[in-house]
Every structure is written in C-alpha cells, then in structure tokens.
C-alpha cells in the first residue's frame, strides 16, 4: 500500500491529518536546512573571494527563492489534504 493510499484510506480515521502534519513539518524543516546551507556556503564563498560578492549574493537569493517555492508547494499540498479530506 502506498503512502498516498494510506493517507486517503477512510478506514483509518485521522491518518490523513497526521500525514499532512508530518509532511508539512518535513517540508518546512527541509527548506530551513536548505536555505541555511545556501547561506553558509555563500558566506564562505564571499570570505574566499570578496570581489565576487554581488554574483554570489544574487545566486544565493535565487536559490533560496526556489527552495522556498518548493517548500511552499509541499505545504500547500499538505493543507489541501487536510481541507479536502
């Protein structure tokens, strides 16, 4: 049985809410870790090559926005499971 089928199984009451909560938490945690890693790497890169600060900052902002968008998408899917169940 796949996770999706388990979450939508009507014989297990509350499992969809539990799965949606866990999924939203994992999405938020993963986004936080990813953006933290990007920031750490960017600061290290700027310390090594201060003349490339503008390029590194622009790349960091774009990467963080993409990660945040993916996390937002995951959280919205989890909320849809809760409200459409």
N, C-alpha and C positions, 0 to 999 in steps of 0.2 A: 504494500500500500504506500503510495507516495505521500509526501508531506502535505501537498495540496489537497489530496483526497481526505487525509486525516483531519485537516483543519475545517473542511466543509462537511464532515460527517455529522449528520443530525443525531446519531445515537450517542454521541459524547457531548453532553451539554457543556458549554463554556470553553471547549477546546479551541474554537476559533478566536475567542477573545484572548486566551492565553498565548496562542501562537502569534497573533497580531502584536501583542505587547512585547513578546520576546523579539519578534522581527524588527519592530520599531527601535527597540533598545540596541540591537546589534547594528542597525543602520546608523544610528546616532553615534555609537561608540566607534565604529569603523571610520566614519567621517572625521571624528575628532582625532583619531590616531593618524589618519592620512594627512590631514592638514597640519598637524603637529610635526610630522616627519618632513613635510614640504618646508615648513618654516625653519626647522633645524638645519636642513640641508642648504637652504638659501642663505642663512646667516653664516654658515661655514664657508660657502662659496664666496660670499661678499668679503669675508675676512681674508680669503686667499687671493682674490682679485678685486680690489676695491674699484678699479676702473670700469668694471662690468656691472656695477650696481644697478643701473637703470634696466638693463636687459634681464638681469636675474630677477629683479622685483616684478617686472611685467610678466615674466614666465610664471613666477610664483603665484601671482594674483589670478592668472588664467587657470592654472592647475587647481588652485583652491576652489575657484568658482565651479569648475567641472565636477570636482569631488562633492561639493556641497549640493549641486544639482542632482547628482546620482543619489545622494543620501535623502534628499527631499522627495525624490521619486519613490524610493523604498518606503519612506514613512507614509506617504500618501496611499500607496498600495495597502499597507497595513491598516490604515484608517478606513479605507474602503471595505476591507474585510469586516471590520467591526460594525460599520454603519449599514452595510448592505446584507449582513447576515440575517 
